[in-house]
Amino acid sequence: MLRRMTKTASGVLPILLLLPFPALADEPQPPIEFHYRLYPEMKVQHYATPSTSGADVGNMGTLRNDRTALTSNVAPRATLVGEQWSNSYIGFRGQLRPGPVTVGYDVQGEIDLRGKFRENFRTRDAYVYAEHPMLGRLTYGQFDTMYKEAGDPVRMLGISSGNIVSTARVVSGVGWSAAGPTTFNNRVNHMWAWLSPAWRGFNVGVSHSTEPVDTLPHLEPSLSAVSLQWRDGPWYAALATEVHKDWLPMSLGTSVPAATSIRNLPASARSRDQGWRLSGAWTDGPWRVGADVARLRYTEDDTAALAGKFREYGNTTGQVSVEYRWSKQLRLAAHHARATAGSCGLSGGVACSTNGLGGHQTAVGAMLAVNDMVGVFALAVRVGNGAAARYGSSAQGAATNIYAVGLRLSSK
C-alpha cells in the first residue's frame, strides 16, 4: 500500500543506535533528556441520521459518472463510548556542540495503553539534525512537513494532535471517500528538511520525502513542501505550499473500475496534488488568536483515456482559533473550521457535481491546571456534513457530536 508514511522511521533508527554521539575535541557526551506529553481521555461520540435514498450528493458523493442521487439509505453508525490516547508520546532527545555546529536527535514513541505494548508503541517523531547559526538547520528522519509546521498556529490547549478537536480533516483534507491519501497535514518518513536562519523575522523552510511503491512500479511518489514564516513581537504569518506526486487520492489500490465508476485504473494512472495555505496569529497577554485559509487541489490522469473518470477536484478551507487564559490555572479555547463543496472535473467532457460536499467543525474546550505538569480538560465538538460529506469519521451526510474529559501530563 502506498506511503505508510507514519510507520517506524527505519531510515533513522540505525543512525540513532550510534547515540550518544562520540566526543569531538574533548567535548563531553550529550545528556539524554526524557520528555513526554500524555493526554488520555474518555469520549462519547454521537452520530446523527445520515443521508437517505434520493439525496443529491453529486458525482463525488456517489463516485459514479451516471448518477448523482443515492439509491439507498446510508447505513447509520452507532454511538461510540471509549478511551482515546490520540498522539500521546514519550521520547528522549539530546545534543552536542562541536564548535559552531549543534548536532542533535529526538526520538518519540506514541503511547496507547488500550492494547498490547508491542502493537501500540509506534514511532511519532524520530530524526537527527545539524544546525549552524549562519547556515540554518538540516534535519533527516520522520517529522512534520514544512506545510504542517507552518500552519494552524493556535492548536487547542496543546492536545489537538490526533484528537477529536483536530481540524486537520476539514482544513487539510476532503469530504469524499478517497482511495489514497488526501491530507496535507502530514508527518512523513524518509524526509530531508532545511530551515534557514532568521533574517529580519523571516525564515524559509524546505522539506522533501520519497518512498518507492513496489506494487506499482510506474509510480514515483514524493512529497515536497516550502514555507515562508515571519515573526515580529506578538505577530506571526506564514505562507506554505505542499505538492504530492503519484498519491492517487481517488484511485489508489482499486481493482479495475466499472465503466460507471469515476475511479481510474491504478496501473496506468498518475496524480499531482497541491495545497496552499496562508496562516496568521496574534499573541498578547492572555490571548492567542489564529487563522488559516487554504486552497487544495487534487488531479489524476490515466493513459487509458476512458470517459467519465476523475480528473480534478479543488476546494477552499479555513479556520479561526482562539485561546484565552482566564487565570493562572484556567484556559479556555474555541475554533471554527469550514470547507466548501468545491468543484470537480471528469474526463471526456462528462459533467461533474460536488453537491452536498461542504462541511464544518466547531469546538470548545477548557483546561484546569493542577500544576505545571498536570492538567484536567473537557472538550465538546460539533461536526456538520453536507449530504455528500464524510468529515468527522461520520457516515455520509451525518452530523457528529463528541464530548470528552481527560488528563494532560507533560514534561516542562
C-alpha positions as a Python dict, from the first residue, in 0.01 Angstrom:
ca = {
    (1, 'M'): (0, 0, 0),
    (2, 'L'): (127, 343, -97),
    (3, 'R'): (308, 552, 164),
    (4, 'R'): (272, 403, 506),
    (5, 'M'): (443, 726, 598),
    (6, 'T'): (379, 708, 967),
    (7, 'K'): (543, 369, 1012),
    (8, 'T'): (856, 323, 1222),
    (9, 'A'): (1130, 551, 1094),
    (10, 'S'): (1353, 271, 967),
    (11, 'G'): (1586, 510, 788),
    (12, 'V'): (1660, 696, 1112),
    (13, 'L'): (1685, 426, 1374),
    (14, 'P'): (2017, 276, 1255),
    (15, 'I'): (2168, 620, 1297),
    (16, 'L'): (2018, 660, 1641),
    (17, 'L'): (2180, 335, 1753),
    (18, 'L'): (2511, 520, 1739),
    (19, 'L'): (2393, 765, 2007),
    (20, 'P'): (2517, 914, 2228),
    (21, 'F'): (2747, 1084, 1983),
    (22, 'P'): (3123, 1029, 2015),
    (23, 'A'): (3311, 1314, 2178),
    (24, 'L'): (3466, 1565, 1941),
    (25, 'A'): (3760, 1778, 2052),
    (26, 'D'): (3713, 1652, 2412),
    (27, 'E'): (3352, 1771, 2418),
    (28, 'P'): (3151, 1598, 2695),
    (29, 'Q'): (2893, 1339, 2597),
    (30, 'P'): (2548, 1496, 2541),
    (31, 'P'): (2284, 1443, 2810),
    (32, 'I'): (1976, 1241, 2729),
    (33, 'E'): (1663, 1440, 2811),
    (34, 'F'): (1343, 1249, 2873),
    (35, 'H'): (1024, 1427, 2765),
    (36, 'Y'): (659, 1337, 2721),
    (37, 'R'): (306, 1456, 2656),
    (38, 'L'): (21, 1227, 2751),
    (39, 'Y'): (-346, 1320, 2716),
    (40, 'P'): (-569, 1016, 2761),
    (41, 'E'): (-942, 1087, 2761),
    (42, 'M'): (-1281, 925, 2779),
    (43, 'K'): (-1514, 1025, 2496),
    (44, 'V'): (-1872, 982, 2383),
    (45, 'Q'): (-1936, 1016, 2010),
    (46, 'H'): (-2292, 1052, 1878),
    (47, 'Y'): (-2380, 1025, 1506),
    (48, 'A'): (-2698, 1176, 1364),
    (49, 'T'): (-2905, 1028, 1081),
    (50, 'P'): (-2701, 1007, 757),
    (51, 'S'): (-2820, 1079, 404),
    (52, 'T'): (-3116, 884, 272),
    (53, 'S'): (-3224, 747, -63),
    (54, 'G'): (-3283, 1016, -324),
    (55, 'A'): (-3043, 1269, -169),
    (56, 'D'): (-2844, 1461, -431),
    (57, 'V'): (-2481, 1401, -335),
    (58, 'G'): (-2318, 1482, -669),
    (59, 'N'): (-2072, 1264, -857),
    (60, 'M'): (-1818, 1298, -576),
    (61, 'G'): (-2077, 1159, -337),
    (62, 'T'): (-2180, 860, -548),
    (63, 'L'): (-1833, 810, -705),
    (64, 'R'): (-2022, 738, -1026),
    (65, 'N'): (-2049, 920, -1356),
    (66, 'D'): (-2404, 810, -1438),
    (67, 'R'): (-2595, 946, -1137),
    (68, 'T'): (-2572, 1196, -854),
    (69, 'A'): (-2851, 1070, -625),
    (70, 'L'): (-2831, 793, -369),
    (71, 'T'): (-3036, 483, -446),
    (72, 'S'): (-3045, 357, -87),
    (73, 'N'): (-3015, 487, 266),
    (74, 'V'): (-2666, 527, 408),
    (75, 'A'): (-2608, 290, 700),
    (76, 'P'): (-2601, 479, 1031),
    (77, 'R'): (-2321, 449, 1285),
    (78, 'A'): (-2375, 355, 1646),
    (79, 'T'): (-2277, 580, 1937),
    (80, 'L'): (-1918, 522, 2047),
    (81, 'V'): (-1806, 533, 2409),
    (82, 'G'): (-1444, 465, 2487),
    (83, 'E'): (-1092, 565, 2572),
    (84, 'Q'): (-858, 756, 2341),
    (85, 'W'): (-488, 840, 2370),
    (86, 'S'): (-456, 1041, 2046),
    (87, 'N'): (-89, 1124, 1974),
    (88, 'S'): (30, 1087, 2332),
    (89, 'Y'): (402, 1013, 2340),
    (90, 'I'): (716, 966, 2542),
    (91, 'G'): (1058, 1044, 2400),
    (92, 'F'): (1423, 1123, 2454),
    (93, 'R'): (1648, 1379, 2294),
    (94, 'G'): (1998, 1517, 2321),
    (95, 'Q'): (2256, 1735, 2151),
    (96, 'L'): (2621, 1841, 2148),
    (97, 'R'): (2800, 2146, 2013),
    (98, 'P'): (3131, 2073, 1840),
    (99, 'G'): (3233, 2430, 1766),
    (100, 'P'): (2965, 2642, 1597),
    (101, 'V'): (2762, 2337, 1489),
    (102, 'T'): (2490, 2185, 1705),
    (103, 'V'): (2418, 1817, 1639),
    (104, 'G'): (2120, 1652, 1798),
    (105, 'Y'): (1839, 1398, 1784),
    (106, 'D'): (1484, 1337, 1905),
    (107, 'V'): (1301, 1004, 1921),
    (108, 'Q'): (936, 981, 2028),
    (109, 'G'): (713, 680, 2068),
    (110, 'E'): (333, 701, 2067),
    (111, 'I'): (163, 559, 2373),
    (112, 'D'): (-174, 384, 2367),
    (113, 'L'): (-238, 156, 2660),
    (114, 'R'): (-558, 3, 2527),
    (115, 'G'): (-382, -294, 2366),
    (116, 'K'): (-58, -489, 2362),
    (117, 'F'): (253, -281, 2419),
    (118, 'R'): (424, -410, 2105),
    (119, 'E'): (125, -313, 1890),
    (120, 'N'): (72, 31, 2041),
    (121, 'F'): (426, 165, 2068),
    (122, 'R'): (479, 332, 1732),
    (123, 'T'): (726, 596, 1621),
    (124, 'R'): (597, 953, 1620),
    (125, 'D'): (891, 1188, 1555),
    (126, 'A'): (1235, 1031, 1503),
    (127, 'Y'): (1509, 1243, 1349),
    (128, 'V'): (1865, 1370, 1363),
    (129, 'Y'): (1975, 1724, 1282),
    (130, 'A'): (2270, 1959, 1243),
    (131, 'E'): (2237, 2334, 1295),
    (132, 'H'): (2470, 2626, 1223),
    (133, 'P'): (2390, 2990, 1313),
    (134, 'M'): (2478, 3107, 960),
    (135, 'L'): (2363, 2806, 756),
    (136, 'G'): (2042, 2706, 930),
    (137, 'R'): (1917, 2364, 1036),
    (138, 'L'): (1928, 2039, 831),
    (139, 'T'): (1710, 1750, 954),
    (140, 'Y'): (1655, 1391, 841),
    (141, 'G'): (1401, 1137, 961),
    (142, 'Q'): (1030, 1133, 1043),
    (143, 'F'): (863, 1459, 1148),
    (144, 'D'): (611, 1724, 1035),
    (145, 'T'): (640, 1869, 687),
    (146, 'M'): (707, 2240, 649),
    (147, 'Y'): (345, 2286, 539),
    (148, 'K'): (209, 2130, 857),
    (149, 'E'): (465, 2300, 1081),
    (150, 'A'): (387, 2649, 947),
    (151, 'G'): (8, 2630, 975),
    (152, 'D'): (-257, 2602, 1248),
    (153, 'P'): (-66, 2836, 1482),
    (154, 'V'): (-315, 2809, 1772),
    (155, 'R'): (-357, 2439, 1844),
    (156, 'M'): (-625, 2389, 2106),
    (157, 'L'): (-482, 2357, 2458),
    (158, 'G'): (-174, 2174, 2327),
    (159, 'I'): (-370, 1848, 2284),
    (160, 'S'): (-519, 1881, 1935),
    (161, 'S'): (-277, 1646, 1755),
    (162, 'G'): (-475, 1336, 1658),
    (163, 'N'): (-752, 1436, 1897),
    (164, 'I'): (-1124, 1493, 1844),
    (165, 'V'): (-1060, 1870, 1827),
    (166, 'S'): (-809, 1841, 1542),
    (167, 'T'): (-920, 2042, 1238),
    (168, 'A'): (-685, 1854, 1003),
    (169, 'R'): (-961, 1666, 818),
    (170, 'V'): (-1169, 1977, 748),
    (171, 'V'): (-890, 2227, 675),
    (172, 'S'): (-636, 1993, 513),
    (173, 'G'): (-840, 1708, 362),
    (174, 'V'): (-1156, 1621, 167),
    (175, 'G'): (-1512, 1517, 241),
    (176, 'W'): (-1538, 1249, -31),
    (177, 'S'): (-1447, 883, 4),
    (178, 'A'): (-1082, 861, -101),
    (179, 'A'): (-881, 557, -203),
    (180, 'G'): (-536, 708, -150),
    (181, 'P'): (-405, 974, 90),
    (182, 'T'): (-567, 1318, 63),
    (183, 'T'): (-443, 1504, 370),
    (184, 'F'): (-200, 1796, 367),
    (185, 'N'): (-147, 1759, 742),
    (186, 'N'): (144, 1517, 724),
    (187, 'R'): (417, 1370, 940),
    (188, 'V'): (629, 1165, 699),
    (189, 'N'): (929, 935, 696),
    (190, 'H'): (1241, 940, 478),
    (191, 'M'): (1233, 1320, 478),
    (192, 'W'): (1503, 1585, 448),
    (193, 'A'): (1426, 1937, 565),
    (194, 'W'): (1618, 2266, 579),
    (195, 'L'): (1514, 2571, 780),
    (196, 'S'): (1705, 2894, 721),
    (197, 'P'): (1836, 3123, 995),
    (198, 'A'): (1604, 3411, 1085),
    (199, 'W'): (1658, 3733, 889),
    (200, 'R'): (1451, 4035, 996),
    (201, 'G'): (1196, 3793, 1135),
    (202, 'F'): (1175, 3575, 822),
    (203, 'N'): (1254, 3203, 788),
    (204, 'V'): (1241, 2988, 475),
    (205, 'G'): (1182, 2614, 508),
    (206, 'V'): (1202, 2331, 253),
    (207, 'S'): (1120, 1961, 302),
    (208, 'H'): (1120, 1663, 63),
    (209, 'S'): (1035, 1296, 101),
    (210, 'T'): (1018, 1000, -137),
    (211, 'E'): (913, 640, -97),
    (212, 'P'): (901, 375, -372),
    (213, 'V'): (592, 167, -444),
    (214, 'D'): (694, -189, -526),
    (215, 'T'): (346, -298, -635),
    (216, 'L'): (302, -7, -881),
    (217, 'P'): (648, 43, -1036),
    (218, 'H'): (530, 315, -1273),
    (219, 'L'): (463, 545, -976),
    (220, 'E'): (729, 769, -825),
    (221, 'P'): (557, 909, -514),
    (222, 'S'): (704, 1213, -344),
    (223, 'L'): (612, 1498, -114),
    (224, 'S'): (770, 1843, -136),
    (225, 'A'): (686, 2145, 80),
    (226, 'V'): (806, 2504, 109),
    (227, 'S'): (719, 2760, 376),
    (228, 'L'): (790, 3127, 441),
    (229, 'Q'): (739, 3230, 805),
    (230, 'W'): (760, 3573, 971),
    (231, 'R'): (759, 3669, 1338),
    (232, 'D'): (762, 4015, 1492),
    (233, 'G'): (663, 4059, 1855),
    (234, 'P'): (308, 3929, 1903),
    (235, 'W'): (256, 3875, 1529),
    (236, 'Y'): (310, 3564, 1318),
    (237, 'A'): (239, 3498, 950),
    (238, 'A'): (321, 3211, 714),
    (239, 'L'): (265, 3109, 354),
    (240, 'A'): (319, 2743, 267),
    (241, 'T'): (266, 2505, -21),
    (242, 'E'): (293, 2128, -49),
    (243, 'V'): (296, 1907, -359),
    (244, 'H'): (218, 1534, -367),
    (245, 'K'): (308, 1331, -675),
    (246, 'D'): (159, 989, -751),
    (247, 'W'): (-52, 962, -435),
    (248, 'L'): (-360, 861, -643),
    (249, 'P'): (-610, 1004, -392),
    (250, 'M'): (-911, 880, -590),
    (251, 'S'): (-781, 557, -742),
    (252, 'L'): (-501, 400, -534),
    (253, 'G'): (-541, 29, -475),
    (254, 'T'): (-873, -6, -652),
    (255, 'S'): (-943, -301, -879),
    (256, 'V'): (-1036, -248, -1242),
    (257, 'P'): (-1315, 11, -1209),
    (258, 'A'): (-1654, -31, -1370),
    (259, 'A'): (-1748, 194, -1660),
    (260, 'T'): (-1981, 383, -1426),
    (261, 'S'): (-1710, 443, -1164),
    (262, 'I'): (-1516, 771, -1164),
    (263, 'R'): (-1202, 593, -1039),
    (264, 'N'): (-908, 544, -1275),
    (265, 'L'): (-701, 235, -1347),
    (266, 'P'): (-427, 232, -1078),
    (267, 'A'): (-187, 52, -1311),
    (268, 'S'): (-190, 338, -1565),
    (269, 'A'): (-285, 645, -1360),
    (270, 'R'): (-65, 928, -1231),
    (271, 'S'): (-152, 1214, -997),
    (272, 'R'): (-40, 1553, -869),
    (273, 'D'): (-198, 1729, -571),
    (274, 'Q'): (-113, 2071, -428),
    (275, 'G'): (-217, 2269, -125),
    (276, 'W'): (-158, 2638, -49),
    (277, 'R'): (-215, 2780, 299),
    (278, 'L'): (-190, 3131, 444),
    (279, 'S'): (-172, 3142, 824),
    (280, 'G'): (-155, 3416, 1084),
    (281, 'A'): (-157, 3458, 1461),
    (282, 'W'): (-154, 3723, 1733),
    (283, 'T'): (-41, 3651, 2088),
    (284, 'D'): (-68, 3915, 2359),
    (285, 'G'): (-116, 3875, 2731),
    (286, 'P'): (-382, 3609, 2795),
    (287, 'W'): (-490, 3596, 2429),
    (288, 'R'): (-384, 3366, 2144),
    (289, 'V'): (-572, 3415, 1817),
    (290, 'G'): (-500, 3239, 1487),
    (291, 'A'): (-649, 3191, 1141),
    (292, 'D'): (-579, 2983, 829),
    (293, 'V'): (-714, 2980, 477),
    (294, 'A'): (-617, 2708, 230),
    (295, 'R'): (-673, 2613, -132),
    (296, 'L'): (-648, 2239, -205),
    (297, 'R'): (-636, 2079, -550),
    (298, 'Y'): (-622, 1712, -650),
    (299, 'T'): (-564, 1583, -1004),
    (300, 'E'): (-528, 1245, -1172),
    (301, 'D'): (-458, 1140, -1530),
    (302, 'D'): (-488, 799, -1692),
    (303, 'T'): (-323, 684, -2015),
    (304, 'A'): (-624, 456, -2071),
    (305, 'A'): (-817, 774, -2163),
    (306, 'L'): (-1156, 641, -2055),
    (307, 'A'): (-1453, 880, -2036),
    (308, 'G'): (-1616, 980, -1709),
    (309, 'K'): (-1310, 929, -1490),
    (310, 'F'): (-1179, 1158, -1214),
    (311, 'R'): (-953, 1436, -1336),
    (312, 'E'): (-964, 1711, -1074),
    (313, 'Y'): (-1115, 1838, -753),
    (314, 'G'): (-1047, 2166, -574),
    (315, 'N'): (-1191, 2346, -273),
    (316, 'T'): (-1120, 2623, -24),
    (317, 'T'): (-1097, 2569, 352),
    (318, 'G'): (-1031, 2786, 655),
    (319, 'Q'): (-1044, 2816, 1031),
    (320, 'V'): (-1034, 3067, 1315),
    (321, 'S'): (-896, 2967, 1657),
    (322, 'V'): (-879, 3149, 1989),
    (323, 'E'): (-743, 3067, 2332),
    (324, 'Y'): (-779, 3276, 2648),
    (325, 'R'): (-603, 3232, 2981),
    (326, 'W'): (-875, 3317, 3232),
    (327, 'S'): (-644, 3273, 3529),
    (328, 'K'): (-316, 3105, 3613),
    (329, 'Q'): (-498, 2772, 3636),
    (330, 'L'): (-778, 2802, 3376),
    (331, 'R'): (-754, 2825, 2997),
    (332, 'L'): (-1049, 2841, 2757),
    (333, 'A'): (-1036, 2770, 2383),
    (334, 'A'): (-1260, 2756, 2076),
    (335, 'H'): (-1232, 2718, 1700),
    (336, 'H'): (-1445, 2705, 1389),
    (337, 'A'): (-1331, 2536, 1066),
    (338, 'R'): (-1513, 2518, 734),
    (339, 'A'): (-1464, 2350, 395),
    (340, 'T'): (-1654, 2448, 80),
    (341, 'A'): (-1811, 2194, -155),
    (342, 'G'): (-1558, 2291, -422),
    (343, 'S'): (-1563, 2190, -787),
    (344, 'C'): (-1461, 1880, -984),
    (345, 'G'): (-1394, 1757, -1337),
    (346, 'L'): (-1429, 1423, -1517),
    (347, 'S'): (-1263, 1307, -1837),
    (348, 'G'): (-1428, 1313, -2178),
    (349, 'G'): (-1633, 1622, -2108),
    (350, 'V'): (-1863, 1439, -1865),
    (351, 'A'): (-2027, 1679, -1619),
    (352, 'C'): (-1918, 1664, -1254),
    (353, 'S'): (-2115, 1778, -949),
    (354, 'T'): (-1998, 1844, -590),
    (355, 'N'): (-2346, 1899, -446),
    (356, 'G'): (-2358, 1849, -69),
    (357, 'L'): (-1982, 1816, -22),
    (358, 'G'): (-1924, 2103, 222),
    (359, 'G'): (-1862, 2058, 593),
    (360, 'H'): (-1771, 2244, 909),
    (361, 'Q'): (-1646, 2188, 1262),
    (362, 'T'): (-1688, 2388, 1582),
    (363, 'A'): (-1518, 2301, 1910),
    (364, 'V'): (-1481, 2444, 2259),
    (365, 'G'): (-1250, 2332, 2536),
    (366, 'A'): (-1126, 2416, 2883),
    (367, 'M'): (-819, 2308, 3078),
    (368, 'L'): (-766, 2343, 3453),
    (369, 'A'): (-401, 2322, 3557),
    (370, 'V'): (-327, 2125, 3872),
    (371, 'N'): (40, 2229, 3847),
    (372, 'D'): (294, 2298, 3572),
    (373, 'M'): (288, 1936, 3456),
    (374, 'V'): (-68, 1814, 3516),
    (375, 'G'): (-399, 1944, 3383),
    (376, 'V'): (-760, 1829, 3354),
    (377, 'F'): (-956, 1915, 3038),
    (378, 'A'): (-1304, 1895, 2887),
    (379, 'L'): (-1387, 1914, 2514),
    (380, 'A'): (-1700, 1940, 2301),
    (381, 'V'): (-1704, 1915, 1920),
    (382, 'R'): (-1978, 1952, 1660),
    (383, 'V'): (-1912, 1839, 1301),
    (384, 'G'): (-2166, 1925, 1034),
    (385, 'N'): (-2172, 1749, 697),
    (386, 'G'): (-2345, 1829, 372),
    (387, 'A'): (-2545, 1542, 220),
    (388, 'A'): (-2234, 1409, 40),
    (389, 'A'): (-1964, 1476, 300),
    (390, 'R'): (-1794, 1244, 549),
    (391, 'Y'): (-1600, 1475, 782),
    (392, 'G'): (-1550, 1378, 1145),
    (393, 'S'): (-1547, 997, 1087),
    (394, 'S'): (-1923, 1010, 1037),
    (395, 'A'): (-2136, 823, 787),
    (396, 'Q'): (-2212, 1021, 471),
    (397, 'G'): (-2421, 1328, 548),
    (398, 'A'): (-2444, 1268, 923),
    (399, 'A'): (-2362, 1530, 1183),
    (400, 'T'): (-2139, 1427, 1473),
    (401, 'N'): (-2137, 1543, 1836),
    (402, 'I'): (-1840, 1443, 2052),
    (403, 'Y'): (-1770, 1505, 2420),
    (404, 'A'): (-1458, 1417, 2615),
    (405, 'V'): (-1288, 1462, 2951),
    (406, 'G'): (-925, 1381, 3006),
    (407, 'L'): (-595, 1430, 3180),
    (408, 'R'): (-289, 1601, 3037),
    (409, 'L'): (58, 1519, 3168),
    (410, 'S'): (358, 1690, 3011),
    (411, 'S'): (724, 1749, 3085),
    (412, 'K'): (835, 2105, 3142),
}
